[in-house]
Amino acid sequence: MQPLKADSVNAVVKNGRLMLDEPTDLPEGQVVELVPLDEVLARGGDYLDDEERAELHRELEESIAEVEAGAELIDAEDLLAELRANAG
């Protein structure tokens, strides 16, 4: 699914609610959080706190070291497809 951009999505307010006019393949009742892009970018592009970000960087450094040591890589698209297939 492509991200929705404010300049390309139509929305109207009905009874104090923001109603988007955007087709989606999400299931009925799915809750979607809308966050202004400026807010996401102001937070560094994610919602990680300092401890979570440090852990992410440690994991990334460990992964890079494993690859440099000859660990086998898995294509991300293949892994995501497998996870999606197993989720249903």
C-alpha positions as CSV (number, residue, x, y, z in Angstrom):
1,M,0.0,0.0,0.0
2,Q,1.3,3.4,-0.9
3,P,1.4,6.1,1.8
4,L,-1.3,8.7,1.6
5,K,-0.1,12.3,0.9
6,A,-2.0,15.3,2.1
7,D,-1.9,16.9,-1.3
8,S,-3.4,13.9,-3.0
9,V,-6.1,12.7,-0.6
10,N,-9.6,14.2,-0.4
11,A,-11.2,14.5,3.0
12,V,-14.3,16.1,4.4
13,V,-15.4,16.7,7.9
14,K,-18.8,15.1,8.8
15,N,-20.2,15.5,12.3
16,G,-16.7,16.5,13.6
17,R,-15.1,13.5,12.0
18,L,-12.5,13.5,9.2
19,M,-13.7,11.3,6.4
20,L,-11.1,10.3,3.7
21,D,-12.2,9.6,0.2
22,E,-9.5,7.1,-0.6
23,P,-9.9,3.5,-1.8
24,T,-8.2,0.9,0.3
25,D,-7.9,-2.8,0.7
26,L,-7.9,-2.7,4.5
27,P,-10.6,-4.8,6.2
28,E,-13.7,-3.1,7.5
29,G,-13.2,-1.7,11.0
30,Q,-9.4,-1.5,10.7
31,V,-8.2,1.4,12.9
32,V,-5.7,3.6,11.1
33,E,-3.6,6.3,12.8
34,L,-3.2,9.5,10.8
35,V,-0.1,11.4,11.8
36,P,1.1,14.7,10.1
37,L,4.3,14.1,8.2
38,D,5.9,17.2,9.9
39,E,5.4,15.5,13.3
40,V,6.9,12.2,12.1
41,L,9.9,14.0,10.7
42,A,10.3,16.2,13.8
43,R,10.6,12.9,15.8
44,G,13.4,11.6,13.5
45,G,11.1,9.6,11.3
46,D,9.8,7.2,13.9
47,Y,8.4,6.9,17.4
48,L,11.5,5.2,19.0
49,D,12.7,6.6,22.3
50,D,16.4,6.9,23.0
51,E,16.6,3.4,24.5
52,E,14.8,1.8,21.6
53,R,16.9,3.6,19.1
54,A,20.1,2.5,20.8
55,E,18.9,-1.1,20.8
56,L,18.0,-0.8,17.1
57,H,21.5,0.5,16.4
58,R,23.1,-2.3,18.4
59,E,21.1,-4.9,16.4
60,L,22.0,-3.3,13.1
61,E,25.7,-3.3,14.1
62,E,25.4,-7.0,15.1
63,S,23.7,-7.8,11.8
64,I,26.4,-6.0,9.8
65,A,29.1,-7.9,11.7
66,E,27.3,-11.3,11.0
67,V,27.2,-10.5,7.2
68,E,30.8,-9.5,7.2
69,A,31.6,-12.8,8.9
70,G,29.8,-14.7,6.1
71,A,26.3,-15.2,7.4
72,E,23.7,-16.1,4.8
73,L,21.4,-13.3,3.7
74,I,17.7,-13.5,3.2
75,D,16.0,-11.3,0.7
76,A,13.6,-8.9,2.5
77,E,10.9,-9.2,-0.1
78,D,11.0,-13.0,0.1
79,L,10.8,-12.9,3.9
80,L,7.9,-10.5,3.9
81,A,6.0,-12.6,1.3
82,E,6.5,-15.7,3.5
83,L,5.4,-13.9,6.6
84,R,2.2,-12.7,4.9
85,A,1.5,-16.1,3.5
86,N,1.8,-17.6,7.0
87,A,-0.2,-14.9,8.7
88,G,-3.5,-15.9,7.0
